[in-house]
Amino acid sequence: MTNRRSLLIGGLAAPLAGCAGRGASPAARVVVIGGGFAGASAAGTLRQLAPEVDVTLIEPNPVYTACPFSNLVIAGERRLDAQQFSYQNLKAAGINLVQQRATDVDPATRQVVLENRQVIAYDKLIMAPGIDFQWTIPGLSAGNADRMPHAWRAGAQTVLLRDQLRGMRPGGTFVMSIPEAPYRCPPGPYERASLIAHYLKQHNPKAKVLLLDGKDQFSKMSLFRAAWTTLYGDMVEWQGAADGARVVEVDAGNRTLHTDFESVSADVASVIPPQRAAAIAERAGVADASGWCPIEPRTFASMLQDNVHVIGDAAIANAMPKSAFAANAQAKLCALQVVKALNSETPVTSKLINTCYSLAAPDYGISVAGVYAPGDRAWLDVEGAGGVSPLDADIAVRRAEAGYAEDWFTTITREVFG
Ligand SMILES: Cc1cc2nc3c(=O)[nH]c(=O)nc-3n(C[C@H](O)[C@H](O)[C@H](O)COP(=O)(O)OP(=O)(O)OC[C@H]3O[C@@H](n4cnc5c(N)ncnc54)[C@H](O)[C@@H]3O)c2cc1C
């Protein structure tokens, strides 16, 4: 009982009395698509809550490369392998690991088709495939993205952007294009700008960081802007949609970005494309016209297909940001609701918590925390709960928050991947 209870404390506010495991059919098959923060958490939680359930995790990559803290890799402050986690502990826990890409889902027959044409049947399916990019900016494509690395999926692009910054000419300009919401990790671009400025301040002090944003407000805006002035003087310049800064076209070959207002030449550029749920969500019929997946808030059950749940970045969780913290919290609640459904029990109603830490420098942390409640149609902010780091905190507080950020990453990756 202790283990089950403590397992859920991180993001789930409801107690677990009376849940899980009892009486679930020994033959019940739960399939999870995607082994990221959401899917791996869901698979592990299912295993712990209901060992009698047959849990299969479908993930094409043998190793998961985490995005949180990957901006430190770009800034040369961390190695990529510190971001990488194997699935072996999940396998050792008794989860069937299938190293394949799911290419189709048929909710009518409750079957998942894999790239190797194998078919896997399920009683309940949890989809956690994360995001795909929308190549809607004229001039930008999957084929030329290496010229302007988004690095919004950690791995090769992260290292590429790091190396392009290392090779940037003295006094050069780094330009980043930031999409309109929703996209994964709302504060991520601003953390990236900060850590790149930190790198440039040491290695290329006359360089500039220019942010071209598709919106006028962003997460922890006052805190980031104050930190940029304090830490980097006038090195970082942010322009929003009202300044005409939305990028409408790029010339990847020449590293030129065109906005409504002007054309900007970059020495190094990072263009973060607009996003949607990963392609398999559309194949499964769980994504709507927005490209994201509508869910019944309390259980994460798809609004569009029976016996399918969607969690993590792919889901429309309204007030909850698309973060690893939220993905992990959603996964634990969703796993519990799936076990309850298998046991023909009533779902619980639980609030969820999210905290997003960001680094304005490796030893300068800021955070925003929220508490969310499931309404009839949407996840809603709990007014008055949560909060944001104070604007006037001293450097000791910022240093402490950077430490909390690291502790959070260590804890969550240990919990999810073992
Ligand atoms: C630069 C950056 C910094 C970030 N920093 C933070 C942070 O500090 N804190 C925080 O909480 N969040 C942070 N995030 C956000 C966080 O990374 C995401 O919100 C989180 O990874 C979402 O988890 P997920 O499981 O939904 O998706 P993912 O982690 O993307 O996992 C999806 C998995 O599904 C698999 N998959 C996709 N399609 C298929 C298919 N067809 N078949 C089988 N498998 C499939 C993929 O291979 C992948 O492993 C950051 C993101 C970025 C880009």
The ligand as an SDF file (V2000), in Angstrom:
LIG
                    3D

 53 58  0  0  0  0  0  0  0  0999 V2000
   13.8250   22.0850  -25.1250 C   0  0  0  0  0  0  0  0  0  0  0  0
   12.7690   21.4940  -24.2520 C   0  0  0  0  0  0  0  0  0  0  0  0
   12.8520   21.6340  -22.8840 C   0  0  0  0  0  0  0  0  0  0  0  0
   11.8710   21.0910  -22.0660 C   0  0  0  0  0  0  0  0  0  0  0  0
   11.9760   21.2600  -20.7110 N   0  0  0  0  0  0  0  0  0  0  0  0
   11.0060   20.7780  -19.9050 C   0  0  0  0  0  0  0  0  0  0  0  0
   11.1030   20.9570  -18.4970 C   0  0  0  0  0  0  0  0  0  0  0  0
   12.0450   21.5640  -17.9790 O   0  0  0  0  0  0  0  0  0  0  0  0
   10.1160   20.4510  -17.7250 N   0  0  0  0  0  0  0  0  0  0  0  0
    9.0590   19.7620  -18.2500 C   0  0  0  0  0  0  0  0  0  0  0  0
    8.2050   19.3060  -17.4820 O   0  0  0  0  0  0  0  0  0  0  0  0
    8.9470   19.5870  -19.5930 N   0  0  0  0  0  0  0  0  0  0  0  0
    9.8800   20.0610  -20.4200 C   0  0  0  0  0  0  0  0  0  0  0  0
    9.7910   19.8860  -21.7790 N   0  0  0  0  0  0  0  0  0  0  0  0
    8.5680   19.2440  -22.3500 C   0  0  0  0  0  0  0  0  0  0  0  0
    8.6460   17.7240  -22.3260 C   0  0  0  0  0  0  0  0  0  0  0  0
    9.7940   17.2710  -22.9820 O   0  0  0  0  0  0  0  0  0  0  0  0
    7.4050   17.1450  -22.9890 C   0  0  0  0  0  0  0  0  0  0  0  0
    6.2570   17.7870  -22.5030 O   0  0  0  0  0  0  0  0  0  0  0  0
    7.3180   15.6550  -22.6920 C   0  0  0  0  0  0  0  0  0  0  0  0
    8.4020   15.0000  -23.2930 O   0  0  0  0  0  0  0  0  0  0  0  0
    5.9900   15.0640  -23.1410 C   0  0  0  0  0  0  0  0  0  0  0  0
    5.9890   13.6910  -22.9370 O   0  0  0  0  0  0  0  0  0  0  0  0
    5.2050   12.7200  -23.9210 P   0  0  0  0  0  0  0  0  0  0  0  0
    5.4450   11.3520  -23.3800 O   0  0  0  0  0  0  0  0  0  0  0  0
    3.8380   13.1910  -24.1390 O   0  0  0  0  0  0  0  0  0  0  0  0
    5.9440   12.8760  -25.3190 O   0  0  0  0  0  0  0  0  0  0  0  0
    7.4330   12.4360  -25.7210 P   0  0  0  0  0  0  0  0  0  0  0  0
    8.3630   12.6230  -24.5920 O   0  0  0  0  0  0  0  0  0  0  0  0
    7.7410   13.1200  -26.9960 O   0  0  0  0  0  0  0  0  0  0  0  0
    7.3140   10.8840  -25.9830 O   0  0  0  0  0  0  0  0  0  0  0  0
    6.5720   10.3930  -27.0650 C   0  0  0  0  0  0  0  0  0  0  0  0
    7.1290    9.0140  -27.4180 C   0  0  0  0  0  0  0  0  0  0  0  0
    6.2380    8.4150  -28.3540 O   0  0  0  0  0  0  0  0  0  0  0  0
    6.9900    7.7180  -29.3320 C   0  0  0  0  0  0  0  0  0  0  0  0
    6.1680    7.5940  -30.5280 N   0  0  0  0  0  0  0  0  0  0  0  0
    5.7500    8.5720  -31.3790 C   0  0  0  0  0  0  0  0  0  0  0  0
    5.0350    8.0250  -32.3780 N   0  0  0  0  0  0  0  0  0  0  0  0
    4.9870    6.6960  -32.1530 C   0  0  0  0  0  0  0  0  0  0  0  0
    4.4030    5.5940  -32.8530 C   0  0  0  0  0  0  0  0  0  0  0  0
    3.7530    5.7810  -33.9860 N   0  0  0  0  0  0  0  0  0  0  0  0
    4.5600    4.3470  -32.3440 N   0  0  0  0  0  0  0  0  0  0  0  0
    5.2350    4.1630  -31.1880 C   0  0  0  0  0  0  0  0  0  0  0  0
    5.8300    5.1600  -30.4870 N   0  0  0  0  0  0  0  0  0  0  0  0
    5.6950    6.4080  -30.9720 C   0  0  0  0  0  0  0  0  0  0  0  0
    8.2290    8.6080  -29.5310 C   0  0  0  0  0  0  0  0  0  0  0  0
    9.3050    7.8800  -30.0760 O   0  0  0  0  0  0  0  0  0  0  0  0
    8.4820    9.0940  -28.1020 C   0  0  0  0  0  0  0  0  0  0  0  0
    9.4050    8.2640  -27.4180 O   0  0  0  0  0  0  0  0  0  0  0  0
   10.7740   20.3980  -22.6290 C   0  0  0  0  0  0  0  0  0  0  0  0
   10.6950   20.2390  -24.0170 C   0  0  0  0  0  0  0  0  0  0  0  0
   11.6730   20.7940  -24.8210 C   0  0  0  0  0  0  0  0  0  0  0  0
   11.5740   20.6190  -26.3080 C   0  0  0  0  0  0  0  0  0  0  0  0
  1  2  1  0
  2  3  1  0
  2 52  2  0
  3  4  2  0
  4  5  1  0
  4 50  1  0
  5  6  2  0
  6  7  1  0
  6 13  1  0
  7  8  2  0
  7  9  1  0
  9 10  1  0
 10 11  2  0
 10 12  1  0
 12 13  2  0
 13 14  1  0
 14 15  1  0
 14 50  1  0
 15 16  1  0
 16 17  1  0
 16 18  1  0
 18 19  1  0
 18 20  1  0
 20 21  1  0
 20 22  1  0
 22 23  1  0
 23 24  1  0
 24 25  2  0
 24 26  1  0
 24 27  1  0
 27 28  1  0
 28 29  2  0
 28 30  1  0
 28 31  1  0
 31 32  1  0
 32 33  1  0
 33 34  1  0
 33 48  1  0
 34 35  1  0
 35 36  1  0
 35 46  1  0
 36 37  1  0
 36 45  1  0
 37 38  2  0
 38 39  1  0
 39 40  1  0
 39 45  2  0
 40 41  1  0
 40 42  2  0
 42 43  1  0
 43 44  2  0
 44 45  1  0
 46 47  1  0
 46 48  1  0
 48 49  1  0
 50 51  2  0
 51 52  1  0
 52 53  1  0
M  END
$$$$
